[in-house]
Amino acid sequence: MKETIFIVEESLDGLHEARALETSIFTEADTLQELKKSIKDAARYHFDEYNAPRIMRLHFIKDGVILDWNSHVI
């Protein structure tokens, strides 16, 4: 695997959470620096050395808004 993408969001209690899109990796931490370390540790645990991603890309989600079919904010 060449790359794994993580979605990063801040939880309601202020923690930073990361979840991988194509694998079952989820982790959280108090700070972004701790989260990056936690992501690396979780990936090392999840993959063997031959299948580990070379790049772990973080996509940050901030205050997303979803509109319903009638264009009203939910």
CHARMM-style PDB file with segment names, atoms N, HN, CA, C and O in Angstrom:
ATOM      1  N   MET     1       0.851  -1.179   0.000  1.00  0.00      PROA
ATOM      2  CA  MET     1       0.000   0.000   0.000  1.00  0.00      PROA
ATOM      3  C   MET     1       0.894   1.238   0.000  1.00  0.00      PROA
ATOM      4  O   MET     1       1.806   1.354   0.818  1.00  0.00      PROA
ATOM      5  N   LYS     2       0.630   2.143  -0.905  1.00  0.00      PROA
ATOM      6  HN  LYS     2      -0.111   2.049  -1.570  1.00  0.00      PROA
ATOM      7  CA  LYS     2       1.467   3.322  -1.024  1.00  0.00      PROA
ATOM      8  C   LYS     2       1.033   4.459  -0.109  1.00  0.00      PROA
ATOM      9  O   LYS     2       1.869   5.201   0.406  1.00  0.00      PROA
ATOM     10  N   GLU     3      -0.288   4.596   0.096  1.00  0.00      PROA
ATOM     11  HN  GLU     3      -0.968   3.994  -0.322  1.00  0.00      PROA
ATOM     12  CA  GLU     3      -0.786   5.745   0.836  1.00  0.00      PROA
ATOM     13  C   GLU     3      -2.048   5.379   1.600  1.00  0.00      PROA
ATOM     14  O   GLU     3      -2.884   4.625   1.102  1.00  0.00      PROA
ATOM     15  N   THR     4      -2.186   5.907   2.795  1.00  0.00      PROA
ATOM     16  HN  THR     4      -1.507   6.520   3.200  1.00  0.00      PROA
ATOM     17  CA  THR     4      -3.406   5.773   3.581  1.00  0.00      PROA
ATOM     18  C   THR     4      -3.881   7.172   3.925  1.00  0.00      PROA
ATOM     19  O   THR     4      -3.096   8.012   4.366  1.00  0.00      PROA
ATOM     20  N   ILE     5      -5.166   7.422   3.723  1.00  0.00      PROA
ATOM     21  HN  ILE     5      -5.804   6.740   3.365  1.00  0.00      PROA
ATOM     22  CA  ILE     5      -5.750   8.726   4.009  1.00  0.00      PROA
ATOM     23  C   ILE     5      -6.531   8.652   5.313  1.00  0.00      PROA
ATOM     24  O   ILE     5      -7.339   7.747   5.518  1.00  0.00      PROA
ATOM     25  N   PHE     6      -6.280   9.614   6.184  1.00  0.00      PROA
ATOM     26  HN  PHE     6      -5.624  10.349   6.017  1.00  0.00      PROA
ATOM     27  CA  PHE     6      -6.982   9.717   7.465  1.00  0.00      PROA
ATOM     28  C   PHE     6      -7.834  10.979   7.469  1.00  0.00      PROA
ATOM     29  O   PHE     6      -7.378  12.050   7.069  1.00  0.00      PROA
ATOM     30  N   ILE     7      -9.067  10.842   7.922  1.00  0.00      PROA
ATOM     31  HN  ILE     7      -9.438   9.972   8.246  1.00  0.00      PROA
ATOM     32  CA  ILE     7      -9.943  11.985   8.149  1.00  0.00      PROA
ATOM     33  C   ILE     7      -9.744  12.399   9.609  1.00  0.00      PROA
ATOM     34  O   ILE     7      -9.870  11.579  10.518  1.00  0.00      PROA
ATOM     35  N   VAL     8      -9.433  13.672   9.820  1.00  0.00      PROA
ATOM     36  HN  VAL     8      -9.331  14.339   9.082  1.00  0.00      PROA
ATOM     37  CA  VAL     8      -9.172  14.186  11.165  1.00  0.00      PROA
ATOM     38  C   VAL     8     -10.260  15.196  11.523  1.00  0.00      PROA
ATOM     39  O   VAL     8     -10.523  16.137  10.774  1.00  0.00      PROA
ATOM     40  N   GLU     9     -10.888  14.984  12.683  1.00  0.00      PROA
ATOM     41  HN  GLU     9     -10.674  14.219  13.291  1.00  0.00      PROA
ATOM     42  CA  GLU     9     -11.927  15.882  13.181  1.00  0.00      PROA
ATOM     43  C   GLU     9     -11.719  16.113  14.662  1.00  0.00      PROA
ATOM     44  O   GLU     9     -11.092  15.307  15.350  1.00  0.00      PROA
ATOM     45  N   GLU    10     -12.251  17.217  15.144  1.00  0.00      PROA
ATOM     46  HN  GLU    10     -12.761  17.872  14.586  1.00  0.00      PROA
ATOM     47  CA  GLU    10     -12.238  17.470  16.580  1.00  0.00      PROA
ATOM     48  C   GLU    10     -13.559  16.964  17.153  1.00  0.00      PROA
ATOM     49  O   GLU    10     -14.627  17.300  16.644  1.00  0.00      PROA
ATOM     50  N   SER    11     -13.488  16.158  18.208  1.00  0.00      PROA
ATOM     51  HN  SER    11     -12.620  15.885  18.622  1.00  0.00      PROA
ATOM     52  CA  SER    11     -14.693  15.604  18.815  1.00  0.00      PROA
ATOM     53  C   SER    11     -15.368  16.658  19.691  1.00  0.00      PROA
ATOM     54  O   SER    11     -14.802  17.720  19.951  1.00  0.00      PROA
ATOM     55  N   LEU    12     -16.572  16.354  20.137  1.00  0.00      PROA
ATOM     56  HN  LEU    12     -17.032  15.491  19.925  1.00  0.00      PROA
ATOM     57  CA  LEU    12     -17.314  17.284  20.990  1.00  0.00      PROA
ATOM     58  C   LEU    12     -16.604  17.572  22.308  1.00  0.00      PROA
ATOM     59  O   LEU    12     -16.772  18.645  22.887  1.00  0.00      PROA
ATOM     60  N   ASP    13     -15.813  16.615  22.779  1.00  0.00      PROA
ATOM     61  HN  ASP    13     -15.676  15.744  22.308  1.00  0.00      PROA
ATOM     62  CA  ASP    13     -15.090  16.813  24.041  1.00  0.00      PROA
ATOM     63  C   ASP    13     -13.679  17.373  23.837  1.00  0.00      PROA
ATOM     64  O   ASP    13     -12.879  17.393  24.773  1.00  0.00      PROA
ATOM     65  N   GLY    14     -13.371  17.830  22.613  1.00  0.00      PROA
ATOM     66  HN  GLY    14     -14.021  17.814  21.853  1.00  0.00      PROA
ATOM     67  CA  GLY    14     -12.109  18.509  22.355  1.00  0.00      PROA
ATOM     68  C   GLY    14     -10.948  17.636  21.916  1.00  0.00      PROA
ATOM     69  O   GLY    14      -9.863  18.147  21.640  1.00  0.00      PROA
ATOM     70  N   LEU    15     -11.157  16.328  21.845  1.00  0.00      PROA
ATOM     71  HN  LEU    15     -12.039  15.913  22.069  1.00  0.00      PROA
ATOM     72  CA  LEU    15     -10.091  15.446  21.376  1.00  0.00      PROA
ATOM     73  C   LEU    15      -9.990  15.513  19.855  1.00  0.00      PROA
ATOM     74  O   LEU    15     -10.962  15.834  19.172  1.00  0.00      PROA
ATOM     75  N   HSD    16      -8.828  15.214  19.343  1.00  0.00      PROA
ATOM     76  HN  HSD    16      -8.037  14.953  19.898  1.00  0.00      PROA
ATOM     77  CA  HSD    16      -8.624  15.091  17.904  1.00  0.00      PROA
ATOM     78  C   HSD    16      -8.740  13.613  17.549  1.00  0.00      PROA
ATOM     79  O   HSD    16      -8.050  12.770  18.122  1.00  0.00      PROA
ATOM     80  N   GLU    17      -9.618  13.310  16.602  1.00  0.00      PROA
ATOM     81  HN  GLU    17     -10.179  13.995  16.136  1.00  0.00      PROA
ATOM     82  CA  GLU    17      -9.864  11.930  16.193  1.00  0.00      PROA
ATOM     83  C   GLU    17      -9.429  11.729  14.748  1.00  0.00      PROA
ATOM     84  O   GLU    17      -9.601  12.618  13.913  1.00  0.00      PROA
ATOM     85  N   ALA    18      -8.868  10.570  14.455  1.00  0.00      PROA
ATOM     86  HN  ALA    18      -8.728   9.848  15.133  1.00  0.00      PROA
ATOM     87  CA  ALA    18      -8.466  10.243  13.089  1.00  0.00      PROA
ATOM     88  C   ALA    18      -8.970   8.853  12.749  1.00  0.00      PROA
ATOM     89  O   ALA    18      -8.860   7.923  13.548  1.00  0.00      PROA
ATOM     90  N   ARG    19      -9.529   8.723  11.541  1.00  0.00      PROA
ATOM     91  HN  ARG    19      -9.619   9.478  10.892  1.00  0.00      PROA
ATOM     92  CA  ARG    19      -9.959   7.409  11.066  1.00  0.00      PROA
ATOM     93  C   ARG    19      -9.502   7.246   9.631  1.00  0.00      PROA
ATOM     94  O   ARG    19      -9.608   8.166   8.821  1.00  0.00      PROA
ATOM     95  N   ALA    20      -8.998   6.075   9.331  1.00  0.00      PROA
ATOM     96  HN  ALA    20      -8.912   5.327   9.989  1.00  0.00      PROA
ATOM     97  CA  ALA    20      -8.518   5.782   7.986  1.00  0.00      PROA
ATOM     98  C   ALA    20      -9.704   5.466   7.089  1.00  0.00      PROA
ATOM     99  O   ALA    20     -10.694   4.886   7.535  1.00  0.00      PROA
ATOM    100  N   LEU    21      -9.601   5.851   5.825  1.00  0.00      PROA
ATOM    101  HN  LEU    21      -8.797   6.323   5.463  1.00  0.00      PROA
ATOM    102  CA  LEU    21     -10.701   5.620   4.890  1.00  0.00      PROA
ATOM    103  C   LEU    21     -10.795   4.178   4.416  1.00  0.00      PROA
ATOM    104  O   LEU    21     -11.898   3.645   4.298  1.00  0.00      PROA
ATOM    105  N   GLU    22      -9.672   3.539   4.145  1.00  0.00      PROA
ATOM    106  HN  GLU    22      -8.776   3.973   4.241  1.00  0.00      PROA
ATOM    107  CA  GLU    22      -9.708   2.217   3.518  1.00  0.00      PROA
ATOM    108  C   GLU    22      -9.348   1.072   4.452  1.00  0.00      PROA
ATOM    109  O   GLU    22      -9.350  -0.087   4.037  1.00  0.00      PROA
ATOM    110  N   THR    23      -9.041   1.379   5.698  1.00  0.00      PROA
ATOM    111  HN  THR    23      -9.039   2.320   6.035  1.00  0.00      PROA
ATOM    112  CA  THR    23      -8.722   0.339   6.674  1.00  0.00      PROA
ATOM    113  C   THR    23      -9.450   0.635   7.972  1.00  0.00      PROA
ATOM    114  O   THR    23     -10.040   1.705   8.121  1.00  0.00      PROA
ATOM    115  N   SER    24      -9.417  -0.274   8.889  1.00  0.00      PROA
ATOM    116  HN  SER    24      -8.937  -1.143   8.769  1.00  0.00      PROA
ATOM    117  CA  SER    24     -10.138  -0.108  10.149  1.00  0.00      PROA
ATOM    118  C   SER    24      -9.232   0.458  11.241  1.00  0.00      PROA
ATOM    119  O   SER    24      -9.115  -0.121  12.321  1.00  0.00      PROA
ATOM    120  N   ILE    25      -8.598   1.584  10.955  1.00  0.00      PROA
ATOM    121  HN  ILE    25      -8.692   2.054  10.077  1.00  0.00      PROA
ATOM    122  CA  ILE    25      -7.748   2.240  11.948  1.00  0.00      PROA
ATOM    123  C   ILE    25      -8.479   3.465  12.467  1.00  0.00      PROA
ATOM    124  O   ILE    25      -8.951   4.292  11.687  1.00  0.00      PROA
ATOM    125  N   PHE    26      -8.573   3.580  13.787  1.00  0.00      PROA
ATOM    126  HN  PHE    26      -8.189   2.909  14.421  1.00  0.00      PROA
ATOM    127  CA  PHE    26      -9.147   4.749  14.452  1.00  0.00      PROA
ATOM    128  C   PHE    26      -8.274   5.054  15.656  1.00  0.00      PROA
ATOM    129  O   PHE    26      -7.866   4.149  16.383  1.00  0.00      PROA
ATOM    130  N   THR    27      -7.991   6.333  15.864  1.00  0.00      PROA
ATOM    131  HN  THR    27      -8.322   7.068  15.274  1.00  0.00      PROA
ATOM    132  CA  THR    27      -7.212   6.729  17.032  1.00  0.00      PROA
ATOM    133  C   THR    27      -7.583   8.152  17.419  1.00  0.00      PROA
ATOM    134  O   THR    27      -8.173   8.883  16.624  1.00  0.00      PROA
ATOM    135  N   GLU    28      -7.239   8.541  18.635  1.00  0.00      PROA
ATOM    136  HN  GLU    28      -6.760   7.946  19.280  1.00  0.00      PROA
ATOM    137  CA  GLU    28      -7.535   9.895  19.111  1.00  0.00      PROA
ATOM    138  C   GLU    28      -6.441  10.355  20.060  1.00  0.00      PROA
ATOM    139  O   GLU    28      -5.700   9.549  20.623  1.00  0.00      PROA
ATOM    140  N   ALA    29      -6.356  11.681  20.227  1.00  0.00      PROA
ATOM    141  HN  ALA    29      -6.958  12.336  19.770  1.00  0.00      PROA
ATOM    142  CA  ALA    29      -5.344  12.253  21.113  1.00  0.00      PROA
ATOM    143  C   ALA    29      -5.759  13.666  21.504  1.00  0.00      PROA
ATOM    144  O   ALA    29      -6.658  14.255  20.904  1.00  0.00      PROA
ATOM    145  N   ASP    30      -5.088  14.195  22.516  1.00  0.00      PROA
ATOM    146  HN  ASP    30      -4.357  13.717  23.003  1.00  0.00      PROA
ATOM    147  CA  ASP    30      -5.394  15.541  23.008  1.00  0.00      PROA
ATOM    148  C   ASP    30      -4.908  16.638  22.066  1.00  0.00      PROA
ATOM    149  O   ASP    30      -5.582  17.655  21.905  1.00  0.00      PROA
ATOM    150  N   THR    31      -3.754  16.445  21.448  1.00  0.00      PROA
ATOM    151  HN  THR    31      -3.206  15.619  21.579  1.00  0.00      PROA
ATOM    152  CA  THR    31      -3.180  17.472  20.570  1.00  0.00      PROA
ATOM    153  C   THR    31      -2.897  16.881  19.194  1.00  0.00      PROA
ATOM    154  O   THR    31      -2.861  15.662  19.027  1.00  0.00      PROA
ATOM    155  N   LEU    32      -2.699  17.753  18.218  1.00  0.00      PROA
ATOM    156  HN  LEU    32      -2.728  18.743  18.354  1.00  0.00      PROA
ATOM    157  CA  LEU    32      -2.380  17.271  16.866  1.00  0.00      PROA
ATOM    158  C   LEU    32      -1.035  16.568  16.829  1.00  0.00      PROA
ATOM    159  O   LEU    32      -0.872  15.577  16.117  1.00  0.00      PROA
ATOM    160  N   GLN    33      -0.073  17.068  17.586  1.00  0.00      PROA
ATOM    161  HN  GLN    33      -0.206  17.873  18.164  1.00  0.00      PROA
ATOM    162  CA  GLN    33       1.243  16.416  17.628  1.00  0.00      PROA
ATOM    163  C   GLN    33       1.126  14.999  18.188  1.00  0.00      PROA
ATOM    164  O   GLN    33       1.737  14.072  17.656  1.00  0.00      PROA
ATOM    165  N   GLU    34       0.352  14.824  19.252  1.00  0.00      PROA
ATOM    166  HN  GLU    34      -0.143  15.577  19.685  1.00  0.00      PROA
ATOM    167  CA  GLU    34       0.129  13.495  19.824  1.00  0.00      PROA
ATOM    168  C   GLU    34      -0.655  12.614  18.853  1.00  0.00      PROA
ATOM    169  O   GLU    34      -0.420  11.409  18.768  1.00  0.00      PROA
ATOM    170  N   LEU    35      -1.588  13.226  18.124  1.00  0.00      PROA
ATOM    171  HN  LEU    35      -1.779  14.205  18.194  1.00  0.00      PROA
ATOM    172  CA  LEU    35      -2.386  12.455  17.165  1.00  0.00      PROA
ATOM    173  C   LEU    35      -1.512  11.896  16.052  1.00  0.00      PROA
ATOM    174  O   LEU    35      -1.680  10.742  15.657  1.00  0.00      PROA
ATOM    175  N   LYS    36      -0.588  12.690  15.546  1.00  0.00      PROA
ATOM    176  HN  LYS    36      -0.451  13.627  15.867  1.00  0.00      PROA
ATOM    177  CA  LYS    36       0.312  12.206  14.494  1.00  0.00      PROA
ATOM    178  C   LYS    36       1.126  11.012  14.971  1.00  0.00      PROA
ATOM    179  O   LYS    36       1.301  10.041  14.234  1.00  0.00      PROA
ATOM    180  N   LYS    37       1.622  11.080  16.194  1.00  0.00      PROA
ATOM    181  HN  LYS    37       1.480  11.869  16.793  1.00  0.00      PROA
ATOM    182  CA  LYS    37       2.368   9.951  16.761  1.00  0.00      PROA
ATOM    183  C   LYS    37       1.456   8.738  16.912  1.00  0.00      PROA
ATOM    184  O   LYS    37       1.854   7.611  16.616  1.00  0.00      PROA
ATOM    185  N   SER    38       0.235   8.976  17.374  1.00  0.00      PROA
ATOM    186  HN  SER    38      -0.088   9.891  17.614  1.00  0.00      PROA
ATOM    187  CA  SER    38      -0.728   7.893  17.562  1.00  0.00      PROA
ATOM    188  C   SER    38      -1.101   7.235  16.235  1.00  0.00      PROA
ATOM    189  O   SER    38      -1.285   6.019  16.177  1.00  0.00      PROA
ATOM    190  N   ILE    39      -1.214   8.025  15.178  1.00  0.00      PROA
ATOM    191  HN  ILE    39      -1.065   9.013  15.225  1.00  0.00      PROA
ATOM    192  CA  ILE    39      -1.507   7.479  13.852  1.00  0.00      PROA
ATOM    193  C   ILE    39      -0.369   6.576  13.388  1.00  0.00      PROA
ATOM    194  O   ILE    39      -0.609   5.478  12.888  1.00  0.00      PROA
ATOM    195  N   LYS    40       0.864   7.036  13.554  1.00  0.00      PROA
ATOM    196  HN  LYS    40       1.059   7.928  13.961  1.00  0.00      PROA
ATOM    197  CA  LYS    40       2.019   6.211  13.177  1.00  0.00      PROA
ATOM    198  C   LYS    40       2.037   4.906  13.962  1.00  0.00      PROA
ATOM    199  O   LYS    40       2.266   3.840  13.390  1.00  0.00      PROA
ATOM    200  N   ASP    41       1.798   4.982  15.273  1.00  0.00      PROA
ATOM    201  HN  ASP    41       1.612   5.848  15.738  1.00  0.00      PROA
ATOM    202  CA  ASP    41       1.790   3.779  16.108  1.00  0.00      PROA
ATOM    203  C   ASP    41       0.681   2.821  15.681  1.00  0.00      PROA
ATOM    204  O   ASP    41       0.901   1.614  15.584  1.00  0.00      PROA
ATOM    205  N   ALA    42      -0.509   3.359  15.425  1.00  0.00      PROA
ATOM    206  HN  ALA    42      -0.689   4.340  15.503  1.00  0.00      PROA
ATOM    207  CA  ALA    42      -1.637   2.518  15.014  1.00  0.00      PROA
ATOM    208  C   ALA    42      -1.361   1.849  13.666  1.00  0.00      PROA
ATOM    209  O   ALA    42      -1.702   0.683  13.472  1.00  0.00      PROA
ATOM    210  N   ALA    43      -0.749   2.579  12.741  1.00  0.00      PROA
ATOM    211  HN  ALA    43      -0.472   3.527  12.899  1.00  0.00      PROA
ATOM    212  CA  ALA    43      -0.428   1.995  11.428  1.00  0.00      PROA
ATOM    213  C   ALA    43       0.622   0.900  11.567  1.00  0.00      PROA
ATOM    214  O   ALA    43       0.532  -0.128  10.895  1.00  0.00      PROA
ATOM    215  N   ARG    44       1.615   1.104  12.427  1.00  0.00      PROA
ATOM    216  HN  ARG    44       1.688   1.939  12.972  1.00  0.00      PROA
ATOM    217  CA  ARG    44       2.635   0.059  12.648  1.00  0.00      PROA
ATOM    218  C   ARG    44       1.994  -1.210  13.215  1.00  0.00      PROA
ATOM    219  O   ARG    44       2.383  -2.323  12.862  1.00  0.00      PROA
ATOM    220  N   TYR    45       1.014  -1.029  14.094  1.00  0.00      PROA
ATOM    221  HN  TYR    45       0.698  -0.125  14.381  1.00  0.00      PROA
ATOM    222  CA  TYR    45       0.323  -2.166  14.693  1.00  0.00      PROA
ATOM    223  C   TYR    45      -0.574  -2.871  13.664  1.00  0.00      PROA
ATOM    224  O   TYR    45      -0.671  -4.099  13.657  1.00  0.00      PROA
ATOM    225  N   HSD    46      -1.217  -2.097  12.811  1.00  0.00      PROA
ATOM    226  HN  HSD    46      -1.139  -1.100  12.817  1.00  0.00      PROA
ATOM    227  CA  HSD    46      -2.202  -2.634  11.869  1.00  0.00      PROA
ATOM    228  C   HSD    46      -1.560  -3.358  10.677  1.00  0.00      PROA
ATOM    229  O   HSD    46      -2.046  -4.410  10.262  1.00  0.00      PROA
ATOM    230  N   PHE    47      -0.484  -2.810  10.130  1.00  0.00      PROA
ATOM    231  HN  PHE    47      -0.089  -1.955  10.467  1.00  0.00      PROA
ATOM    232  CA  PHE    47       0.147  -3.366   8.932  1.00  0.00      PROA
ATOM    233  C   PHE    47       1.427  -4.115   9.287  1.00  0.00      PROA
ATOM    234  O   PHE    47       2.095  -3.803  10.273  1.00  0.00      PROA
ATOM    235  N   ASP    48       1.751  -5.106   8.465  1.00  0.00      PROA
ATOM    236  HN  ASP    48       1.208  -5.359   7.664  1.00  0.00      PROA
ATOM    237  CA  ASP    48       3.086  -5.683   8.589  1.00  0.00      PROA
ATOM    238  C   ASP    48       4.047  -4.794   7.798  1.00  0.00      PROA
ATOM    239  O   ASP    48       3.612  -3.906   7.064  1.00  0.00      PROA
ATOM    240  N   GLU    49       5.338  -5.029   7.945  1.00  0.00      PROA
ATOM    241  HN  GLU    49       5.691  -5.750   8.541  1.00  0.00      PROA
ATOM    242  CA  GLU    49       6.325  -4.130   7.338  1.00  0.00      PROA
ATOM    243  C   GLU    49       6.260  -4.096   5.816  1.00  0.00      PROA
ATOM    244  O   GLU    49       6.688  -3.115   5.207  1.00  0.00      PROA
ATOM    245  N   TYR    50       5.733  -5.143   5.190  1.00  0.00      PROA
ATOM    246  HN  TYR    50       5.385  -5.940   5.685  1.00  0.00      PROA
ATOM    247  CA  TYR    50       5.669  -5.193   3.734  1.00  0.00      PROA
ATOM    248  C   TYR    50       4.448  -4.471   3.165  1.00  0.00      PROA
ATOM    249  O   TYR    50       4.459  -4.058   2.006  1.00  0.00      PROA
ATOM    250  N   ASN    51       3.409  -4.318   3.963  1.00  0.00      PROA
ATOM    251  HN  ASN    51       3.400  -4.653   4.905  1.00  0.00      PROA
ATOM    252  CA  ASN    51       2.173  -3.686   3.491  1.00  0.00      PROA
ATOM    253  C   ASN    51       1.934  -2.305   4.084  1.00  0.00      PROA
ATOM    254  O   ASN    51       0.903  -1.687   3.821  1.00  0.00      PROA
ATOM    255  N   ALA    52       2.865  -1.824   4.870  1.00  0.00      PROA
ATOM    256  HN  ALA    52       3.703  -2.326   5.083  1.00  0.00      PROA
ATOM    257  CA  ALA    52       2.690  -0.526   5.513  1.00  0.00      PROA
ATOM    258  C   ALA    52       2.688   0.589   4.471  1.00  0.00      PROA
ATOM    259  O   ALA    52       3.466   0.547   3.518  1.00  0.00      PROA
ATOM    260  N   PRO    53       1.814   1.590   4.646  1.00  0.00      PROA
ATOM    261  CA  PRO    53       1.798   2.703   3.697  1.00  0.00      PROA
ATOM    262  C   PRO    53       3.069   3.541   3.804  1.00  0.00      PROA
ATOM    263  O   PRO    53       3.621   3.716   4.890  1.00  0.00      PROA
ATOM    264  N   ARG    54       3.515   4.046   2.685  1.00  0.00      PROA
ATOM    265  HN  ARG    54       3.067   3.904   1.803  1.00  0.00      PROA
ATOM    266  CA  ARG    54       4.696   4.909   2.680  1.00  0.00      PROA
ATOM    267  C   ARG    54       4.309   6.339   3.048  1.00  0.00      PROA
ATOM    268  O   ARG    54       5.120   7.093   3.585  1.00  0.00      PROA
ATOM    269  N   ILE    55       3.055   6.702   2.752  1.00  0.00      PROA
ATOM    270  HN  ILE    55       2.397   6.089   2.316  1.00  0.00      PROA
ATOM    271  CA  ILE    55       2.548   8.043   3.051  1.00  0.00      PROA
ATOM    272  C   ILE    55       1.250   7.901   3.828  1.00  0.00      PROA
ATOM    273  O   ILE    55       0.395   7.087   3.480  1.00  0.00      PROA
ATOM    274  N   MET    56       1.107   8.698   4.884  1.00  0.00      PROA
ATOM    275  HN  MET    56       1.802   9.359   5.166  1.00  0.00      PROA
ATOM    276  CA  MET    56      -0.152   8.779   5.613  1.00  0.00      PROA
ATOM    277  C   MET    56      -0.615  10.226   5.521  1.00  0.00      PROA
ATOM    278  O   MET    56      -0.049  11.116   6.156  1.00  0.00      PROA
ATOM    279  N   ARG    57      -1.644  10.445   4.729  1.00  0.00      PROA
ATOM    280  HN  ARG    57      -2.105   9.723   4.214  1.00  0.00      PROA
ATOM    281  CA  ARG    57      -2.139  11.789   4.451  1.00  0.00      PROA
ATOM    282  C   ARG    57      -3.290  12.115   5.404  1.00  0.00      PROA
ATOM    283  O   ARG    57      -4.178  11.289   5.617  1.00  0.00      PROA
ATOM    284  N   LEU    58      -3.271  13.319   5.976  1.00  0.00      PROA
ATOM    285  HN  LEU    58      -2.549  13.990   5.803  1.00  0.00      PROA
ATOM    286  CA  LEU    58      -4.305  13.758   6.898  1.00  0.00      PROA
ATOM    287  C   LEU    58      -5.197  14.787   6.215  1.00  0.00      PROA
ATOM    288  O   LEU    58      -4.715  15.785   5.680  1.00  0.00      PROA
ATOM    289  N   HSD    59      -6.499  14.533   6.240  1.00  0.00      PROA
ATOM    290  HN  HSD    59      -6.891  13.722   6.675  1.00  0.00      PROA
ATOM    291  CA  HSD    59      -7.484  15.488   5.726  1.00  0.00      PROA
ATOM    292  C   HSD    59      -8.276  16.006   6.921  1.00  0.00      PROA
ATOM    293  O   HSD    59      -8.935  15.239   7.623  1.00  0.00      PROA
ATOM    294  N   PHE    60      -8.207  17.296   7.140  1.00  0.00      PROA
ATOM    295  HN  PHE    60      -7.672  17.920   6.570  1.00  0.00      PROA
ATOM    296  CA  PHE    60      -8.865  17.907   8.289  1.00  0.00      PROA
ATOM    297  C   PHE    60     -10.264  18.374   7.901  1.00  0.00      PROA
ATOM    298  O   PHE    60     -10.450  19.064   6.899  1.00  0.00      PROA
ATOM    299  N   ILE    61     -11.245  17.983   8.716  1.00  0.00      PROA
ATOM    300  HN  ILE    61     -11.094  17.422   9.530  1.00  0.00      PROA
ATOM    301  CA  ILE    61     -12.638  18.367   8.507  1.00  0.00      PROA
ATOM    302  C   ILE    61     -12.989  19.402   9.568  1.00  0.00      PROA
ATOM    303  O   ILE    61     -12.827  19.157  10.763  1.00  0.00      PROA
ATOM    304  N   LYS    62     -13.466  20.548   9.129  1.00  0.00      PROA
ATOM    305  HN  LYS    62     -13.598  20.747   8.158  1.00  0.00      PROA
ATOM    306  CA  LYS    62     -13.867  21.629  10.033  1.00  0.00      PROA
ATOM    307  C   LYS    62     -15.317  21.992   9.762  1.00  0.00      PROA
ATOM    308  O   LYS    62     -15.694  22.183   8.606  1.00  0.00      PROA
ATOM    309  N   ASP    63     -16.124  22.090  10.782  1.00  0.00      PROA
ATOM    310  HN  ASP    63     -15.818  21.935  11.721  1.00  0.00      PROA
ATOM    311  CA  ASP    63     -17.477  22.637  10.695  1.00  0.00      PROA
ATOM    312  C   ASP    63     -18.192  22.339   9.389  1.00  0.00      PROA
ATOM    313  O   ASP    63     -18.569  23.262   8.666  1.00  0.00      PROA
ATOM    314  N   GLY    64     -18.378  21.094   9.085  1.00  0.00      PROA
ATOM    315  HN  GLY    64     -18.072  20.345   9.672  1.00  0.00      PROA
ATOM    316  CA  GLY    64     -19.093  20.736   7.870  1.00  0.00      PROA
ATOM    317  C   GLY    64     -20.572  21.058   7.966  1.00  0.00      PROA
ATOM    318  O   GLY    64     -21.154  20.982   9.048  1.00  0.00      PROA
ATOM    319  N   VAL    65     -21.181  21.413   6.857  1.00  0.00      PROA
ATOM    320  HN  VAL    65     -20.708  21.474   5.978  1.00  0.00      PROA
ATOM    321  CA  VAL    65     -22.609  21.695   6.791  1.00  0.00      PROA
ATOM    322  C   VAL    65     -23.217  20.776   5.752  1.00  0.00      PROA
ATOM    323  O   VAL    65     -22.689  20.639   4.649  1.00  0.00      PROA
ATOM    324  N   ILE    66     -24.338  20.139   6.106  1.00  0.00      PROA
ATOM    325  HN  ILE    66     -24.767  20.250   7.003  1.00  0.00      PROA
ATOM    326  CA  ILE    66     -25.054  19.270   5.184  1.00  0.00      PROA
ATOM    327  C   ILE    66     -26.420  19.883   4.920  1.00  0.00      PROA
ATOM    328  O   ILE    66     -27.129  20.270   5.849  1.00  0.00      PROA
ATOM    329  N   LEU    67     -26.776  19.968   3.669  1.00  0.00      PROA
ATOM    330  HN  LEU    67     -26.200  19.654   2.914  1.00  0.00      PROA
ATOM    331  CA  LEU    67     -28.091  20.483   3.304  1.00  0.00      PROA
ATOM    332  C   LEU    67     -29.006  19.311   2.990  1.00  0.00      PROA
ATOM    333  O   LEU    67     -28.581  18.312   2.410  1.00  0.00      PROA
ATOM    334  N   ASP    68     -30.285  19.448   3.388  1.00  0.00      PROA
ATOM    335  HN  ASP    68     -30.630  20.259   3.860  1.00  0.00      PROA
ATOM    336  CA  ASP    68     -31.240  18.404   3.029  1.00  0.00      PROA
ATOM    337  C   ASP    68     -31.717  18.652   1.592  1.00  0.00      PROA
ATOM    338  O   ASP    68     -31.270  19.601   0.948  1.00  0.00      PROA
ATOM    339  N   TRP    69     -32.602  17.823   1.099  1.00  0.00      PROA
ATOM    340  HN  TRP    69     -32.965  17.051   1.622  1.00  0.00      PROA
ATOM    341  CA  TRP    69     -33.064  17.915  -0.289  1.00  0.00      PROA
ATOM    342  C   TRP    69     -33.777  19.224  -0.583  1.00  0.00      PROA
ATOM    343  O   TRP    69     -33.820  19.657  -1.735  1.00  0.00      PROA
ATOM    344  N   ASN    70     -34.336  19.858   0.435  1.00  0.00      PROA
ATOM    345  HN  ASN    70     -34.302  19.506   1.370  1.00  0.00      PROA
ATOM    346  CA  ASN    70     -35.056  21.130   0.233  1.00  0.00      PROA
ATOM    347  C   ASN    70     -34.150  22.332   0.488  1.00  0.00      PROA
ATOM    348  O   ASN    70     -34.631  23.458   0.612  1.00  0.00      PROA
ATOM    349  N   SER    71     -32.836  22.094   0.565  1.00  0.00      PROA
ATOM    350  HN  SER    71     -32.445  21.179   0.464  1.00  0.00      PROA
ATOM    351  CA  SER    71     -31.820  23.140   0.779  1.00  0.00      PROA
ATOM    352  C   SER    71     -31.954  23.854   2.120  1.00  0.00      PROA
ATOM    353  O   SER    71     -31.619  25.033   2.234  1.00  0.00      PROA
ATOM    354  N   HSD    72     -32.441  23.148   3.128  1.00  0.00      PROA
ATOM    355  HN  HSD    72     -32.713  22.191   3.036  1.00  0.00      PROA
ATOM    356  CA  HSD    72     -32.473  23.689   4.485  1.00  0.00      PROA
ATOM    357  C   HSD    72     -31.298  23.127   5.243  1.00  0.00      PROA
ATOM    358  O   HSD    72     -30.973  21.948   5.103  1.00  0.00      PROA
ATOM    359  N   VAL    73     -30.656  23.952   6.043  1.00  0.00      PROA
ATOM    360  HN  VAL    73     -30.920  24.909   6.156  1.00  0.00      PROA
ATOM    361  CA  VAL    73     -29.537  23.482   6.838  1.00  0.00      PROA
ATOM    362  C   VAL    73     -30.057  22.546   7.910  1.00  0.00      PROA
ATOM    363  O   VAL    73     -31.023  22.858   8.605  1.00  0.00      PROA
ATOM    364  N   ILE    74     -29.414  21.399   8.042  1.00  0.00      PROA
ATOM    365  HN  ILE    74     -28.629  21.145   7.477  1.00  0.00      PROA
ATOM    366  CA  ILE    74     -29.789  20.408   9.063  1.00  0.00      PROA
ATOM    367  C   ILE    74     -29.024  20.698  10.325  1.00  0.00      PROA
ATOM    368  OT1 ILE    74     -29.181  19.990  11.319  1.00  0.00      PROA
TER     369      ILE     74
END
